[in-house]
Amino acid sequence: MRVLDGIISDRGSKYAVAGGPCATEDAAKAFVKELKRQKKFAKATHNSWACLIAGEPVKNDDGEAGAGMVIVRMLERAGLHDHIVVVTRWFGGKHLGGDRFRHVQEAVRIYLETVSDRA
């Protein structure tokens, strides 16, 4: 599990991104459960995630409507299969509107760069 914390901050909201290998939907749910064992992530407002398993999208917005699909699209473009990406947001008290999707995209982009750096 790779976790990149404190990568984006906007109007009080803070973002982190995490990811790792994932071959089944049960493994994805276990990954998120393991991430939430860290108290900080358990208290987050949203832990939105997605992965492509056997070419099929599996996602969960966790209350951040549309965030899972944003992650799916970026994984499809990157050709990254059997790998989960979780974007975590701690709400800072001010609504971000459409900027929240830009932040989800940026978080995934940052994560994908770390994956490609290791390849």
DRENTORKOL-3810 file (N, C-alpha, C; in nm, 4 decimals):
REM DRENTORKOL-3810
@n.u->0.0848; n.v->-0.1180; n.w->0.0000; ca.u->0.0000; ca.v->0.0000; ca.w->0.0000; c.u->0.0888; c.v->0.1236; c.w->0.0000
@n.u->0.0635; n.v->0.2080; n.w->-0.0977; ca.u->0.1373; ca.v->0.3338; ca.w->-0.1073; c.u->0.0401; c.v->0.4467; c.w->-0.0743
@n.u->0.0775; n.v->0.5319; n.w->0.0212; ca.u->-0.0071; ca.v->0.6433; ca.w->0.0636; c.u->0.0705; c.v->0.7733; c.w->0.0457
@n.u->0.0090; n.v->0.8691; n.w->-0.0244; ca.u->0.0670; ca.v->1.0018; ca.w->-0.0411; c.u->-0.0284; c.v->1.0989; c.w->0.0274
@n.u->0.0144; n.v->1.1517; n.w->0.1411; ca.u->-0.0720; ca.v->1.2335; ca.w->0.2258; c.u->-0.0420; c.v->1.3819; c.w->0.2067
@n.u->-0.1439; n.v->1.4643; n.w->0.2259; ca.u->-0.1253; ca.v->1.6088; ca.w->0.2216; c.u->-0.0842; c.v->1.6618; c.w->0.0864
@n.u->-0.1356; n.v->1.6024; n.w->-0.0211; ca.u->-0.0901; ca.v->1.6405; ca.w->-0.1544; c.u->-0.1620; c.v->1.7626; c.w->-0.2102
@n.u->-0.2861; n.v->1.7867; n.w->-0.1647; ca.u->-0.3650; ca.v->1.8998; ca.w->-0.2137; c.u->-0.4386; c.v->1.9617; c.w->-0.0958
@n.u->-0.4442; n.v->2.0940; n.w->-0.0944; ca.u->-0.5198; ca.v->2.1662; ca.w->0.0071; c.u->-0.5909; c.v->2.2826; c.w->-0.0617
@n.u->-0.7215; n.v->2.2956; n.w->-0.0364; ca.u->-0.7990; ca.v->2.4021; ca.w->-0.0988; c.u->-0.9149; c.v->2.4407; c.w->-0.0074
@n.u->-0.9187; n.v->2.5655; n.w->0.0336; ca.u->-1.0267; ca.v->2.6195; ca.w->0.1163; c.u->-1.0569; c.v->2.5318; c.w->0.2371
@n.u->-0.9534; n.v->2.4814; n.w->0.2966; ca.u->-0.9666; ca.v->2.4005; ca.w->0.4172; c.u->-0.9758; c.v->2.2515; c.w->0.3927
@n.u->-1.0188; n.v->2.2108; n.w->0.2746; ca.u->-1.0231; ca.v->2.0678; ca.w->0.2427; c.u->-0.8824; c.v->2.0187; c.w->0.2137
@n.u->-0.8553; n.v->1.8967; n.w->0.2588; ca.u->-0.7247; ca.v->1.8356; ca.w->0.2358; c.u->-0.7456; c.v->1.7011; c.w->0.1673
@n.u->-0.6497; n.v->1.6654; n.w->0.0831; ca.u->-0.6583; ca.v->1.5425; ca.w->0.0047; c.u->-0.5348; c.v->1.4553; c.w->0.0242
@n.u->-0.5589; n.v->1.3247; n.w->0.0126; ca.u->-0.4521; ca.v->1.2253; ca.w->0.0088; c.u->-0.4912; c.v->1.1237; c.w->-0.0980
@n.u->-0.3955; n.v->1.0450; n.w->-0.1415; ca.u->-0.4237; ca.v->0.9389; ca.w->-0.2381; c.u->-0.3445; c.v->0.8153; c.w->-0.1967
@n.u->-0.4063; n.v->0.6993; n.w->-0.2176; ca.u->-0.3411; ca.v->0.5730; ca.w->-0.1843; c.u->-0.3732; c.v->0.4729; c.w->-0.2941
@n.u->-0.2940; n.v->0.3688; n.w->-0.3027; ca.u->-0.3215; ca.v->0.2662; ca.w->-0.4025; c.u->-0.2343; c.v->0.1445; c.w->-0.3844
@n.u->-0.2688; n.v->0.0423; n.w->-0.4608; ca.u->-0.1923; ca.v->-0.0804; ca.w->-0.4572; c.u->-0.2576; c.v->-0.1852; c.w->-0.5451
@n.u->-0.1934; n.v->-0.3012; n.w->-0.5569; ca.u->-0.2474; ca.v->-0.4099; ca.w->-0.6388; c.u->-0.3842; c.v->-0.4554; c.w->-0.5869
@n.u->-0.4706; n.v->-0.4940; n.w->-0.6800; ca.u->-0.6061; ca.v->-0.5332; ca.w->-0.6428; c.u->-0.6652; c.v->-0.6156; c.w->-0.7565
@n.u->-0.6991; n.v->-0.7420; n.w->-0.7295; ca.u->-0.7465; ca.v->-0.8295; ca.w->-0.8366; c.u->-0.8951; c.v->-0.8634; c.w->-0.8279
@n.u->-0.9617; n.v->-0.8309; n.w->-0.7158; ca.u->-1.1033; ca.v->-0.8620; ca.w->-0.7009; c.u->-1.1743; c.v->-0.7482; c.w->-0.6273
@n.u->-1.3066; n.v->-0.7462; n.w->-0.6375; ca.u->-1.3831; ca.v->-0.6452; ca.w->-0.5650; c.u->-1.3671; c.v->-0.6629; c.w->-0.4144
@n.u->-1.3615; n.v->-0.7886; n.w->-0.3691; ca.u->-1.3390; ca.v->-0.8134; ca.w->-0.2258; c.u->-1.2037; c.v->-0.7598; c.w->-0.1811
@n.u->-1.1029; n.v->-0.7749; n.w->-0.2670; ca.u->-0.9697; ca.v->-0.7220; ca.w->-0.2348; c.u->-0.9736; c.v->-0.5696; c.w->-0.2272
@n.u->-1.0540; n.v->-0.5070; n.w->-0.3137; ca.u->-1.0671; ca.v->-0.3610; ca.w->-0.3107; c.u->-1.1281; c.v->-0.3165; c.w->-0.1786
@n.u->-1.2344; n.v->-0.3844; n.w->-0.1373; ca.u->-1.2995; ca.v->-0.3497; ca.w->-0.0108; c.u->-1.2055; c.v->-0.3734; c.w->0.1072
@n.u->-1.1265; n.v->-0.4799; n.w->0.1001; ca.u->-1.0292; ca.v->-0.5082; ca.w->0.2069; c.u->-0.9206; c.v->-0.4013; c.w->0.2103
@n.u->-0.8801; n.v->-0.3527; n.w->0.0928; ca.u->-0.7790; ca.v->-0.2470; ca.w->0.0843; c.u->-0.8288; c.v->-0.1212; c.w->0.1547
@n.u->-0.9522; n.v->-0.0809; n.w->0.1255; ca.u->-1.0095; ca.v->0.0390; ca.w->0.1866; c.u->-1.0234; c.v->0.0186; c.w->0.3376
@n.u->-1.0650; n.v->-0.1004; n.w->0.3774; ca.u->-1.0781; ca.v->-0.1307; ca.w->0.5206; c.u->-0.9422; c.v->-0.1192; c.w->0.5899
@n.u->-0.8389; n.v->-0.1698; n.w->0.5262; ca.u->-0.7035; ca.v->-0.1611; ca.w->0.5820; c.u->-0.6580; c.v->-0.0153; c.w->0.5911
@n.u->-0.6861; n.v->0.0635; n.w->0.4875; ca.u->-0.6513; ca.v->0.2056; ca.w->0.4891; c.u->-0.7199; c.v->0.2755; c.w->0.6066
@n.u->-0.8466; n.v->0.2398; n.w->0.6303; ca.u->-0.9234; ca.v->0.3030; ca.w->0.7371; c.u->-0.8813; c.v->0.2562; c.w->0.8768
@n.u->-0.7937; n.v->0.1598; n.w->0.8838; ca.u->-0.7396; ca.v->0.1207; ca.w->1.0149; c.u->-0.6539; c.v->0.2327; c.w->1.0718
@n.u->-0.6057; n.v->0.3190; n.w->0.9830; ca.u->-0.5374; ca.v->0.4403; ca.w->1.0280; c.u->-0.6476; c.v->0.5391; c.w->1.0657
@n.u->-0.6467; n.v->0.5803; n.w->1.1895; ca.u->-0.7538; ca.v->0.6644; ca.w->1.2431; c.u->-0.7813; c.v->0.7868; c.w->1.1559
@n.u->-0.6760; n.v->0.8463; n.w->1.1048; ca.u->-0.6901; ca.v->0.9657; ca.w->1.0204; c.u->-0.7803; c.v->0.9387; c.w->0.9004
@n.u->-0.7618; n.v->0.8243; n.w->0.8347; ca.u->-0.8408; ca.v->0.7907; ca.w->0.7171; c.u->-0.9816; c.v->0.7461; c.w->0.7549
@n.u->-0.9961; n.v->0.6843; n.w->0.8698; ca.u->-1.1289; ca.v->0.6452; ca.w->0.9176; c.u->-1.2152; c.v->0.7679; c.w->0.9437
@n.u->-1.1541; n.v->0.8786; n.w->0.9831; ca.u->-1.2275; ca.v->1.0015; ca.w->1.0130; c.u->-1.2465; c.v->1.0915; c.w->0.8910
@n.u->-1.1942; n.v->1.0518; n.w->0.7764; ca.u->-1.2067; ca.v->1.1332; ca.w->0.6555; c.u->-1.3527; c.v->1.1444; c.w->0.6129
@n.u->-1.3848; n.v->1.2526; n.w->0.5459; ca.u->-1.5198; ca.v->1.2730; ca.w->0.4959; c.u->-1.5513; c.v->1.1766; c.w->0.3819
@n.u->-1.4552; n.v->1.1563; n.w->0.2919; ca.u->-1.4748; ca.v->1.0679; ca.w->0.1762; c.u->-1.3484; c.v->0.9867; c.w->0.1504
@n.u->-1.3675; n.v->0.8588; n.w->0.1231; ca.u->-1.2624; ca.v->0.7725; ca.w->0.0711; c.u->-1.3165; c.v->0.7132; c.w->-0.0588
@n.u->-1.3092; n.v->0.7897; n.w->-0.1669; ca.u->-1.3599; ca.v->0.7470; ca.w->-0.2969; c.u->-1.2548; c.v->0.6594; c.w->-0.3637
@n.u->-1.2992; n.v->0.5510; n.w->-0.4277; ca.u->-1.2015; ca.v->0.4606; ca.w->-0.4873; c.u->-1.2545; c.v->0.3980; c.w->-0.6157
@n.u->-1.1592; n.v->0.3448; n.w->-0.6923; ca.u->-1.1933; ca.v->0.2718; ca.w->-0.8146; c.u->-1.0772; c.v->0.1829; c.w->-0.8551
@n.u->-1.1118; n.v->0.0804; n.w->-0.9326; ca.u->-1.0104; ca.v->-0.0055; ca.w->-0.9941; c.u->-1.0724; c.v->-0.0704; c.w->-1.1174
@n.u->-0.9880; n.v->-0.1196; n.w->-1.2041; ca.u->-1.0312; ca.v->-0.1935; ca.w->-1.3223; c.u->-0.9925; c.v->-0.3384; c.w->-1.3003
@n.u->-1.0926; n.v->-0.4238; n.w->-1.2843; ca.u->-1.0684; ca.v->-0.5659; ca.w->-1.2584; c.u->-1.1156; c.v->-0.6435; c.w->-1.3804
@n.u->-1.0236; n.v->-0.7126; n.w->-1.4435; ca.u->-1.0528; ca.v->-0.7843; ca.w->-1.5683; c.u->-1.1171; c.v->-0.6896; c.w->-1.6694
@n.u->-1.0705; n.v->-0.5651; n.w->-1.6713; ca.u->-1.1187; ca.v->-0.4663; ca.w->-1.7661; c.u->-1.2501; c.v->-0.3991; c.w->-1.7282
@n.u->-1.3120; n.v->-0.4429; n.w->-1.6191; ca.u->-1.4401; ca.v->-0.3869; ca.w->-1.5759; c.u->-1.4199; c.v->-0.2913; c.w->-1.4590
@n.u->-1.4869; n.v->-0.1746; n.w->-1.4642; ca.u->-1.4717; ca.v->-0.0790; ca.w->-1.3539; c.u->-1.5470; c.v->-0.1233; c.w->-1.2284
@n.u->-1.4812; n.v->-0.1073; n.w->-1.1154; ca.u->-1.5414; ca.v->-0.1280; ca.w->-0.9843; c.u->-1.5102; c.v->-0.0015; c.w->-0.9066
@n.u->-1.6129; n.v->0.0617; n.w->-0.8485; ca.u->-1.5896; ca.v->0.1921; ca.w->-0.7859; c.u->-1.6854; c.v->0.2155; c.w->-0.6701
@n.u->-1.6485; n.v->0.3142; n.w->-0.5877; ca.u->-1.7343; ca.v->0.3584; ca.w->-0.4787; c.u->-1.7049; c.v->0.5061; c.w->-0.4559
@n.u->-1.8086; n.v->0.5894; n.w->-0.4664; ca.u->-1.7925; ca.v->0.7341; ca.w->-0.4490; c.u->-1.7793; c.v->0.7745; c.w->-0.3021
@n.u->-1.8289; n.v->0.6944; n.w->-0.2116; ca.u->-1.8276; ca.v->0.7242; ca.w->-0.0678; c.u->-1.8806; c.v->0.8651; c.w->-0.0395
@n.u->-1.9925; n.v->0.8992; n.w->-0.1041; ca.u->-2.0568; ca.v->1.0274; ca.w->-0.0786; c.u->-2.0061; c.v->1.1436; c.w->-0.1624
@n.u->-1.8980; n.v->1.1244; n.w->-0.2358; ca.u->-1.8438; ca.v->1.2299; ca.w->-0.3232; c.u->-1.8907; c.v->1.1965; c.w->-0.4645
@n.u->-2.0183; n.v->1.2269; n.w->-0.4935; ca.u->-2.0840; ca.v->1.1843; ca.w->-0.6171; c.u->-1.9989; c.v->1.2109; c.w->-0.7409
@n.u->-1.9753; n.v->1.1039; n.w->-0.8178; ca.u->-1.9003; ca.v->1.1149; ca.w->-0.9428; c.u->-1.7512; c.v->1.0939; c.w->-0.9304
@n.u->-1.6981; n.v->1.0935; n.w->-0.8092; ca.u->-1.5528; ca.v->1.0818; ca.w->-0.7921; c.u->-1.5002; c.v->0.9465; c.w->-0.8393
@n.u->-1.5752; n.v->0.8396; n.w->-0.8139; ca.u->-1.5312; ca.v->0.7072; ca.w->-0.8562; c.u->-1.5144; c.v->0.6980; c.w->-1.0067
@n.u->-1.6080; n.v->0.7589; n.w->-1.0806; ca.u->-1.5994; ca.v->0.7552; ca.w->-1.2276; c.u->-1.4809; c.v->0.8369; c.w->-1.2777
@n.u->-1.4489; n.v->0.9465; n.w->-1.2106; ca.u->-1.3306; ca.v->1.0251; ca.w->-1.2474; c.u->-1.2055; c.v->0.9373; c.w->-1.2346
@n.u->-1.1978; n.v->0.8622; n.w->-1.1262; ca.u->-1.0823; ca.v->0.7730; ca.w->-1.1041; c.u->-1.0793; c.v->0.6641; c.w->-1.2113
@n.u->-1.1958; n.v->0.6044; n.w->-1.2407; ca.u->-1.2040; ca.v->0.4995; ca.w->-1.3436; c.u->-1.1503; c.v->0.5508; c.w->-1.4770
@n.u->-1.1964; n.v->0.6671; n.w->-1.5187; ca.u->-1.1517; ca.v->0.7219; ca.w->-1.6484; c.u->-1.0006; c.v->0.7401; c.w->-1.6529
@n.u->-0.9444; n.v->0.7866; n.w->-1.5430; ca.u->-0.7987; ca.v->0.8084; ca.w->-1.5413; c.u->-0.7235; c.v->0.6751; c.w->-1.5432
@n.u->-0.7758; n.v->0.5735; n.w->-1.4750; ca.u->-0.7124; ca.v->0.4414; ca.w->-1.4787; c.u->-0.7216; c.v->0.3821; c.w->-1.6190
@n.u->-0.8355; n.v->0.4027; n.w->-1.6851; ca.u->-0.8506; ca.v->0.3532; ca.w->-1.8226; c.u->-0.7491; c.v->0.4202; c.w->-1.9148
@n.u->-0.7361; n.v->0.5524; n.w->-1.9048; ca.u->-0.6397; ca.v->0.6251; ca.w->-1.9893; c.u->-0.4968; c.v->0.5776; c.w->-1.9645
@n.u->-0.4666; n.v->0.5494; n.w->-1.8374; ca.u->-0.3311; ca.v->0.5062; ca.w->-1.8020; c.u->-0.3084; c.v->0.3580; c.w->-1.8327
@n.u->-0.4166; n.v->0.2837; n.w->-1.8607; ca.u->-0.4044; ca.v->0.1403; ca.w->-1.8855; c.u->-0.3643; c.v->0.0628; c.w->-1.7614
@n.u->-0.4025; n.v->0.1130; n.w->-1.6452; ca.u->-0.3647; ca.v->0.0484; ca.w->-1.5186; c.u->-0.4791; c.v->-0.0403; c.w->-1.4712
@n.u->-0.4570; n.v->-0.1715; n.w->-1.4804; ca.u->-0.5583; ca.v->-0.2697; ca.w->-1.4417; c.u->-0.5144; c.v->-0.3412; c.w->-1.3145
@n.u->-0.6120; n.v->-0.3983; n.w->-1.2453; ca.u->-0.5862; ca.v->-0.4747; ca.w->-1.1219; c.u->-0.5059; c.v->-0.3933; c.w->-1.0215
@n.u->-0.5457; n.v->-0.2673; n.w->-1.0067; ca.u->-0.4779; ca.v->-0.1743; ca.w->-0.9164; c.u->-0.5827; c.v->-0.0757; c.w->-0.8654
@n.u->-0.5948; n.v->-0.0640; n.w->-0.7346; ca.u->-0.6926; ca.v->0.0276; ca.w->-0.6758; c.u->-0.6286; c.v->0.1635; c.w->-0.6482
@n.u->-0.7069; n.v->0.2689; n.w->-0.6659; ca.u->-0.6649; ca.v->0.4029; ca.w->-0.6272; c.u->-0.7759; c.v->0.4619; c.w->-0.5407
@n.u->-0.7377; n.v->0.5111; n.w->-0.4233; ca.u->-0.8312; ca.v->0.5712; ca.w->-0.3286; c.u->-0.7939; c.v->0.7179; c.w->-0.3117
@n.u->-0.8907; n.v->0.8066; n.w->-0.3346; ca.u->-0.8697; ca.v->0.9496; ca.w->-0.3114; c.u->-0.9484; c.v->0.9863; c.w->-0.1851
@n.u->-0.8761; n.v->1.0359; n.w->-0.0863; ca.u->-0.9355; ca.v->1.0708; ca.w->0.0422; c.u->-0.9481; c.v->1.2215; c.w->0.0533
@n.u->-1.0651; n.v->1.2658; n.w->0.1051; ca.u->-1.0870; ca.v->1.4090; ca.w->0.1274; c.u->-1.1368; c.v->1.4311; c.w->0.2693
@n.u->-1.0735; n.v->1.5278; n.w->0.3333; ca.u->-1.1211; ca.v->1.5779; ca.w->0.4614; c.u->-1.1854; c.v->1.7128; c.w->0.4326
@n.u->-1.3170; n.v->1.7234; n.w->0.4501; ca.u->-1.3915; ca.v->1.8447; ca.w->0.4181; c.u->-1.3492; c.v->1.9580; c.w->0.5101
@n.u->-1.3226; n.v->2.0733; n.w->0.4497; ca.u->-1.2724; ca.v->2.1864; ca.w->0.5265; c.u->-1.3751; c.v->2.2922; c.w->0.5605
@n.u->-1.5041; n.v->2.2660; n.w->0.5309; ca.u->-1.6072; ca.v->2.3601; ca.w->0.5700; c.u->-1.6610; c.v->2.4464; c.w->0.4580
@n.u->-1.5916; n.v->2.4488; n.w->0.3442; ca.u->-1.6395; ca.v->2.5286; ca.w->0.2305; c.u->-1.6583; c.v->2.4367; c.w->0.1103
@n.u->-1.7719; n.v->2.4523; n.w->0.0440; ca.u->-1.7985; ca.v->2.3707; ca.w->-0.0747; c.u->-1.7059; c.v->2.4124; c.w->-0.1885
@n.u->-1.6533; n.v->2.3121; n.w->-0.2582; ca.u->-1.5571; ca.v->2.3377; ca.w->-0.3655; c.u->-1.6206; c.v->2.3360; c.w->-0.5040
@n.u->-1.7468; n.v->2.2958; n.w->-0.5119; ca.u->-1.8116; ca.v->2.2883; ca.w->-0.6423; c.u->-1.7368; c.v->2.1938; c.w->-0.7347
@n.u->-1.7265; n.v->2.2314; n.w->-0.8610; ca.u->-1.6588; ca.v->2.1485; ca.w->-0.9605; c.u->-1.5098; c.v->2.1325; c.w->-0.9364
@n.u->-1.4521; n.v->2.2198; n.w->-0.8545; ca.u->-1.3088; ca.v->2.2074; ca.w->-0.8250; c.u->-1.2761; c.v->2.0741; c.w->-0.7587
@n.u->-1.3738; n.v->2.0147; n.w->-0.6915; ca.u->-1.3447; ca.v->1.8880; ca.w->-0.6232; c.u->-1.3060; c.v->1.7801; c.w->-0.7235
@n.u->-1.3648; n.v->1.7841; n.w->-0.8443; ca.u->-1.3288; ca.v->1.6858; ca.w->-0.9467; c.u->-1.1891; c.v->1.7125; c.w->-1.0010
@n.u->-1.1543; n.v->1.8385; n.w->-1.0132; ca.u->-1.0182; ca.v->1.8737; ca.w->-1.0559; c.u->-0.9175; c.v->1.8211; c.w->-0.9535
@n.u->-0.9517; n.v->1.8303; n.w->-0.8260; ca.u->-0.8624; ca.v->1.7816; ca.w->-0.7209; c.u->-0.8518; c.v->1.6289; c.w->-0.7215
@n.u->-0.9629; n.v->1.5615; n.w->-0.7480; ca.u->-0.9587; ca.v->1.4145; ca.w->-0.7590; c.u->-0.8677; c.v->1.3763; c.w->-0.8754
@n.u->-0.8836; n.v->1.4440; n.w->-0.9894; ca.u->-0.7974; ca.v->1.4153; ca.w->-1.1052; c.u->-0.6509; c.v->1.4391; c.w->-1.0724
@n.u->-0.6215; n.v->1.5498; n.w->-1.0068; ca.u->-0.4824; ca.v->1.5815; ca.w->-0.9727; c.u->-0.4252; c.v->1.4784; c.w->-0.8765
@n.u->-0.5052; n.v->1.4355; n.w->-0.7795; ca.u->-0.4585; ca.v->1.3341; ca.w->-0.6840; c.u->-0.4243; c.v->1.2045; c.w->-0.7565
@n.u->-0.5111; n.v->1.1615; n.w->-0.8474; ca.u->-0.4846; ca.v->1.0387; ca.w->-0.9238; c.u->-0.3617; c.v->1.0574; c.w->-1.0115
@n.u->-0.3487; n.v->1.1738; n.w->-1.0744; ca.u->-0.2315; ca.v->1.2018; ca.w->-1.1594; c.u->-0.1024; c.v->1.1896; c.w->-1.0772
@n.u->-0.1024; n.v->1.2470; n.w->-0.9590; ca.u->0.0155; ca.v->1.2393; ca.w->-0.8714; c.u->0.0468; c.v->1.0941; c.w->-0.8375
@n.u->-0.0575; n.v->1.0179; n.w->-0.8059; ca.u->-0.0364; ca.v->0.8763; ca.w->-0.7737; c.u->0.0193; c.v->0.8003; c.w->-0.8941
@n.u->-0.0402; n.v->0.8207; n.w->-1.0107; ca.u->0.0046; ca.v->0.7495; ca.w->-1.1313; c.u->0.1498; c.v->0.7816; c.w->-1.1646
@n.u->0.1917; n.v->0.9042; n.w->-1.1382; ca.u->0.3325; ca.v->0.9396; ca.w->-1.1596; c.u->0.4238; c.v->0.8576; c.w->-1.0694
@n.u->0.3825; n.v->0.8338; n.w->-0.9463; ca.u->0.4675; ca.v->0.7541; ca.w->-0.8552; c.u->0.4729; c.v->0.6084; c.w->-0.8994
@n.u->0.3616; n.v->0.5596; n.w->-0.9556; ca.u->0.3596; ca.v->0.4210; ca.w->-1.0052; c.u->0.4508; c.v->0.4090; c.w->-1.1259
@n.u->0.4439; n.v->0.5046; n.w->-1.2195; ca.u->0.5273; ca.v->0.4973; ca.w->-1.3392; c.u->0.6755; c.v->0.5179; c.w->-1.3055
@n.u->0.7046; n.v->0.5944; n.w->-1.1990; ca.u->0.8433; ca.v->0.6140; ca.w->-1.1557; c.u->0.9049; c.v->0.4845; c.w->-1.1068
@n.u->0.8218; n.v->0.3946; n.w->-1.0537; ca.u->0.8723; ca.v->0.2678; ca.w->-0.9993; c.u->0.8890; c.v->0.1632; c.w->-1.1074
@n.u->0.8227; n.v->0.1830; n.w->-1.2200; ca.u->0.8252; ca.v->0.0812; ca.w->-1.3268; c.u->0.9588; c.v->0.0779; c.w->-1.3975
END
